[in-house]
Amino acid sequence: MSWDIEVHEKVYQRLANEIFFRILRGEYALGAKLPSYIDFAKEAGSSPETVRKAIRELQQQGVVEKTRQGYFVTSDEATITAFRERYLASVEKEYQNAKAKVGT
């Protein structure tokens, strides 16, 4: 029997998720400016490059917007809600896959 070991979440994805969770909790309000890469990196104990990738991931999802003044949380609550639902659906799918593996 072969091993079924999957490592599908990169460090930058985990960091992007943590930033998103903080947005959901209101630590970074809709329309608020995000800290710099350096500040995020210091706080997270990560490299600025990893932070850049995490922010870019959130930007591609529409959660973060880039302006000349820096990166901001989107003001569009519908975008946040849609991303939250996609995230929860992916977690549910992972849960169902894990449940199937243990036979319950």
Rosetta constraint file for C-alpha pairs under 8 A:
AtomPair CA 9 CA 13 HARMONIC 6.03 0.50
AtomPair CA 9 CA 14 HARMONIC 6.74 0.50
AtomPair CA 10 CA 14 HARMONIC 6.43 0.50
AtomPair CA 11 CA 15 HARMONIC 6.21 0.50
AtomPair CA 11 CA 50 HARMONIC 7.30 0.50
AtomPair CA 12 CA 16 HARMONIC 6.02 0.50
AtomPair CA 12 CA 50 HARMONIC 5.27 0.50
AtomPair CA 12 CA 51 HARMONIC 6.59 0.50
AtomPair CA 12 CA 53 HARMONIC 5.91 0.50
AtomPair CA 12 CA 54 HARMONIC 4.79 0.50
AtomPair CA 13 CA 17 HARMONIC 6.11 0.50
AtomPair CA 13 CA 54 HARMONIC 6.01 0.50
AtomPair CA 13 CA 57 HARMONIC 7.55 0.50
AtomPair CA 14 CA 18 HARMONIC 6.23 0.50
AtomPair CA 15 CA 19 HARMONIC 6.22 0.50
AtomPair CA 15 CA 44 HARMONIC 7.99 0.50
AtomPair CA 15 CA 51 HARMONIC 7.16 0.50
AtomPair CA 15 CA 54 HARMONIC 5.96 0.50
AtomPair CA 16 CA 20 HARMONIC 6.12 0.50
AtomPair CA 16 CA 51 HARMONIC 7.94 0.50
AtomPair CA 16 CA 54 HARMONIC 4.51 0.50
AtomPair CA 16 CA 55 HARMONIC 6.49 0.50
AtomPair CA 16 CA 57 HARMONIC 6.85 0.50
AtomPair CA 16 CA 58 HARMONIC 6.45 0.50
AtomPair CA 17 CA 21 HARMONIC 6.08 0.50
AtomPair CA 18 CA 22 HARMONIC 6.25 0.50
AtomPair CA 19 CA 23 HARMONIC 6.34 0.50
AtomPair CA 20 CA 24 HARMONIC 6.27 0.50
AtomPair CA 20 CA 58 HARMONIC 7.87 0.50
AtomPair CA 21 CA 25 HARMONIC 6.18 0.50
AtomPair CA 22 CA 26 HARMONIC 6.17 0.50
AtomPair CA 22 CA 27 HARMONIC 5.16 0.50
AtomPair CA 22 CA 28 HARMONIC 6.20 0.50
AtomPair CA 23 CA 27 HARMONIC 5.69 0.50
AtomPair CA 23 CA 28 HARMONIC 4.73 0.50
AtomPair CA 23 CA 29 HARMONIC 6.15 0.50
AtomPair CA 23 CA 30 HARMONIC 7.56 0.50
AtomPair CA 23 CA 73 HARMONIC 7.75 0.50
AtomPair CA 24 CA 28 HARMONIC 7.94 0.50
AtomPair CA 28 CA 32 HARMONIC 6.06 0.50
AtomPair CA 28 CA 33 HARMONIC 7.77 0.50
AtomPair CA 28 CA 34 HARMONIC 7.09 0.50
AtomPair CA 28 CA 73 HARMONIC 7.15 0.50
AtomPair CA 29 CA 73 HARMONIC 6.97 0.50
AtomPair CA 30 CA 73 HARMONIC 5.37 0.50
AtomPair CA 30 CA 74 HARMONIC 5.74 0.50
AtomPair CA 30 CA 75 HARMONIC 4.78 0.50
AtomPair CA 30 CA 76 HARMONIC 7.40 0.50
AtomPair CA 30 CA 77 HARMONIC 7.38 0.50
AtomPair CA 31 CA 72 HARMONIC 5.86 0.50
AtomPair CA 31 CA 73 HARMONIC 4.91 0.50
AtomPair CA 31 CA 74 HARMONIC 5.27 0.50
AtomPair CA 31 CA 75 HARMONIC 4.55 0.50
AtomPair CA 32 CA 72 HARMONIC 5.41 0.50
AtomPair CA 32 CA 73 HARMONIC 5.47 0.50
AtomPair CA 32 CA 74 HARMONIC 7.90 0.50
AtomPair CA 33 CA 70 HARMONIC 6.99 0.50
AtomPair CA 33 CA 71 HARMONIC 5.86 0.50
AtomPair CA 33 CA 72 HARMONIC 4.24 0.50
AtomPair CA 33 CA 73 HARMONIC 6.47 0.50
AtomPair CA 34 CA 70 HARMONIC 7.52 0.50
AtomPair CA 34 CA 71 HARMONIC 5.63 0.50
AtomPair CA 34 CA 72 HARMONIC 5.45 0.50
AtomPair CA 34 CA 73 HARMONIC 6.94 0.50
AtomPair CA 35 CA 39 HARMONIC 5.91 0.50
AtomPair CA 35 CA 40 HARMONIC 6.18 0.50
AtomPair CA 35 CA 71 HARMONIC 7.97 0.50
AtomPair CA 36 CA 40 HARMONIC 6.18 0.50
AtomPair CA 36 CA 70 HARMONIC 7.84 0.50
AtomPair CA 37 CA 41 HARMONIC 5.94 0.50
AtomPair CA 37 CA 48 HARMONIC 5.34 0.50
AtomPair CA 37 CA 51 HARMONIC 5.87 0.50
AtomPair CA 37 CA 52 HARMONIC 6.46 0.50
AtomPair CA 38 CA 42 HARMONIC 6.16 0.50
AtomPair CA 38 CA 48 HARMONIC 5.72 0.50
AtomPair CA 39 CA 43 HARMONIC 6.20 0.50
AtomPair CA 40 CA 44 HARMONIC 5.94 0.50
AtomPair CA 40 CA 46 HARMONIC 7.94 0.50
AtomPair CA 40 CA 48 HARMONIC 7.61 0.50
AtomPair CA 40 CA 51 HARMONIC 6.78 0.50
AtomPair CA 41 CA 45 HARMONIC 5.61 0.50
AtomPair CA 41 CA 46 HARMONIC 4.71 0.50
AtomPair CA 41 CA 47 HARMONIC 5.35 0.50
AtomPair CA 41 CA 48 HARMONIC 5.28 0.50
AtomPair CA 41 CA 50 HARMONIC 7.94 0.50
AtomPair CA 41 CA 51 HARMONIC 6.24 0.50
AtomPair CA 42 CA 46 HARMONIC 6.64 0.50
AtomPair CA 42 CA 47 HARMONIC 7.93 0.50
AtomPair CA 46 CA 50 HARMONIC 6.59 0.50
AtomPair CA 46 CA 51 HARMONIC 7.18 0.50
AtomPair CA 47 CA 51 HARMONIC 6.51 0.50
AtomPair CA 48 CA 52 HARMONIC 6.08 0.50
AtomPair CA 49 CA 53 HARMONIC 6.32 0.50
AtomPair CA 50 CA 54 HARMONIC 6.25 0.50
AtomPair CA 51 CA 55 HARMONIC 6.11 0.50
AtomPair CA 52 CA 56 HARMONIC 6.06 0.50
AtomPair CA 53 CA 57 HARMONIC 6.14 0.50
AtomPair CA 54 CA 58 HARMONIC 6.42 0.50
AtomPair CA 55 CA 59 HARMONIC 6.03 0.50
AtomPair CA 55 CA 64 HARMONIC 7.16 0.50
AtomPair CA 56 CA 60 HARMONIC 6.14 0.50
AtomPair CA 57 CA 61 HARMONIC 6.50 0.50
AtomPair CA 58 CA 62 HARMONIC 6.33 0.50
AtomPair CA 58 CA 63 HARMONIC 5.28 0.50
AtomPair CA 58 CA 64 HARMONIC 5.51 0.50
AtomPair CA 59 CA 63 HARMONIC 5.70 0.50
AtomPair CA 59 CA 64 HARMONIC 4.45 0.50
AtomPair CA 59 CA 65 HARMONIC 5.80 0.50
AtomPair CA 59 CA 66 HARMONIC 7.56 0.50
AtomPair CA 60 CA 64 HARMONIC 7.89 0.50
AtomPair CA 61 CA 83 HARMONIC 7.14 0.50
AtomPair CA 62 CA 74 HARMONIC 7.06 0.50
AtomPair CA 62 CA 79 HARMONIC 6.59 0.50
AtomPair CA 63 CA 73 HARMONIC 6.02 0.50
AtomPair CA 63 CA 74 HARMONIC 5.40 0.50
AtomPair CA 63 CA 79 HARMONIC 6.55 0.50
AtomPair CA 63 CA 80 HARMONIC 6.07 0.50
AtomPair CA 63 CA 83 HARMONIC 7.63 0.50
AtomPair CA 64 CA 71 HARMONIC 6.50 0.50
AtomPair CA 64 CA 72 HARMONIC 5.53 0.50
AtomPair CA 64 CA 73 HARMONIC 4.59 0.50
AtomPair CA 64 CA 74 HARMONIC 5.32 0.50
AtomPair CA 65 CA 71 HARMONIC 5.63 0.50
AtomPair CA 65 CA 72 HARMONIC 5.23 0.50
AtomPair CA 65 CA 73 HARMONIC 6.23 0.50
AtomPair CA 65 CA 74 HARMONIC 5.90 0.50
AtomPair CA 66 CA 70 HARMONIC 5.86 0.50
AtomPair CA 66 CA 71 HARMONIC 4.54 0.50
AtomPair CA 66 CA 72 HARMONIC 6.38 0.50
AtomPair CA 67 CA 71 HARMONIC 6.17 0.50
AtomPair CA 67 CA 72 HARMONIC 7.61 0.50
AtomPair CA 74 CA 79 HARMONIC 7.75 0.50
AtomPair CA 74 CA 80 HARMONIC 7.81 0.50
AtomPair CA 76 CA 80 HARMONIC 6.84 0.50
AtomPair CA 77 CA 81 HARMONIC 6.19 0.50
AtomPair CA 78 CA 82 HARMONIC 6.04 0.50
AtomPair CA 79 CA 83 HARMONIC 6.19 0.50
AtomPair CA 80 CA 84 HARMONIC 6.09 0.50
AtomPair CA 81 CA 85 HARMONIC 6.22 0.50
AtomPair CA 82 CA 86 HARMONIC 6.30 0.50
AtomPair CA 83 CA 87 HARMONIC 6.09 0.50
AtomPair CA 84 CA 88 HARMONIC 6.14 0.50
AtomPair CA 85 CA 89 HARMONIC 6.09 0.50
AtomPair CA 86 CA 90 HARMONIC 6.30 0.50
AtomPair CA 87 CA 91 HARMONIC 6.33 0.50
AtomPair CA 88 CA 92 HARMONIC 6.08 0.50
AtomPair CA 89 CA 93 HARMONIC 6.18 0.50
AtomPair CA 90 CA 94 HARMONIC 6.29 0.50
AtomPair CA 91 CA 95 HARMONIC 6.16 0.50
AtomPair CA 92 CA 96 HARMONIC 6.19 0.50
AtomPair CA 93 CA 97 HARMONIC 6.21 0.50
AtomPair CA 94 CA 98 HARMONIC 6.17 0.50
AtomPair CA 95 CA 99 HARMONIC 6.04 0.50
AtomPair CA 96 CA 100 HARMONIC 6.17 0.50
AtomPair CA 97 CA 101 HARMONIC 6.39 0.50
AtomPair CA 98 CA 102 HARMONIC 6.60 0.50
AtomPair CA 99 CA 103 HARMONIC 6.32 0.50
AtomPair CA 99 CA 104 HARMONIC 5.83 0.50
AtomPair CA 100 CA 104 HARMONIC 6.29 0.50
